[in-house]
Amino acid sequence: MKISPQTQLIHAPRLAPQYVSTIQPPLFRASTIIFENTNALFNRHWTDQYDYSYGTHGTPTTFTLGDNIARIEGGKYCLLAPSGLSAINLVNSCFLSHGDEVWVADNIYGPNMEHLLNLKNRYGIQVKVYNPLDVDSFTPSSKTKLLWLEAAGSVTLEFPNLIGLVKKAKAQNILTAIDNTWGAGIAFNAFNFGAEHLSIDISVHALTKYPSGGGDILMGSVVTNNLELHHKLFRTHAIQGISISGDDAAQIQRSLSSMQLRYEHQSQSALKLLNWLKKQQHFTQVLHPADQDSAGHKYWKEVCPNAHSAGLVSVIFDEKYTLNDIRQFCDALTLFKIGFSWGGPVSLVMLYRLKDIRTLATAHLKTGILVRFCIGLEHPEDLIHDIEKALLTLDS
Ligand SMILES: Cc1ncc(COP(=O)(O)O)c(C=O)c1O
């Protein structure tokens, strides 16, 4: 029987000829993955990192991206999630059970803290907060399962005593996880850092920031270099149906080749801004790990061999300025746009009240409204000029 044109179209050959070679890897979009025969179906190993059995598990496109993220971060295995927060959730839901204790840095990414407090209320998980600058404030018990780290904290930018905290956790066999979005695998290697070559167990990365680089795609990753941990995460990932779109993966893959250059450029621009901001009388504090007056500077030096410091700078305004004054300042900026996130081409600004985002006392931080600048790819002199102009609203 002659096959109709419609059926012919649906069953047209799928494979690209072997000899075609392109700069970017081919894009696979899939829910269904076709098995060659029943033998292939029955012999599939879905717990194998590279098994192709269904779209939620992965495709060559998502595995390529995952491999590259693991490579950038110095780890071996990677799972991808639809956002950075979803990647954080994957770790929490995989390793925390009723009665467990988790320790979180006081300057951790706010929604991670909120997520944990939600687990506390609903599932009886104890959430303890420590000061990232003070190892003694981390006092684990026999119930402690997980230590969350973030270097640097993404709003107040203190760099934690990473070496001290990780050594203490390791001595007590506590699992360690880092939100590695700030360092992005470029500022330091979470799996091999410090003179003693320490390793954190799990690195979570909001690929939404530097890897995407466009301010347009959401994604997160969970990298480990331990197969057993990876398998545990993998099962949770599978049973929760966490998956990402092939198109999004291809977009991020495309941006990866320029990530290091963008990161370095934004780091350099942030340093230029830092030097200028420090000279302005409107601020009582300028926060940046590479600045010797910022809390945790010595820990940053211990861990970041190439002195990379990402593209974030925060300032604390003199207390004489009211919230309304600072809102006026932010509204007067033209190149800096008001919005959450970072790592994209456009510079962003966000304002915070410290008391809203911290649990512990913050003696090292002045009181006053905090404004965070996220440096984009614009010329740094233009950004300085933008801030200079907006500051005039405070003096008028
Ligand atoms: C430090 C940090 N971690 C995680 C996330 C979450 O990433 P996403 O926006 O992709 O959920 C963010 C987002 O702002 C972040 O700043």
The ligand as a Gaussian input file, in Angstrom:
#p B3LYP/6-31G(d) Opt

LIG

0 1
 C       23.005000      33.277000      44.526000
 C       21.792000      32.805000      43.794000
 N       21.504000      31.506000      43.829000
 C       20.421000      31.006000      43.208000
 C       19.577000      31.830000      42.505000
 C       18.357000      31.240000      41.869000
 O       18.445000      31.210000      40.513000
 P       17.134000      31.246000      39.620000
 O       16.767000      32.673000      39.462000
 O       17.558000      30.592000      38.351000
 O       16.099000      30.450000      40.338000
 C       19.842000      33.193000      42.437000
 C       18.936000      34.103000      41.693000
 O       18.943000      35.297000      41.841000
 C       20.978000      33.693000      43.108000
 O       21.256000      35.014000      43.105000

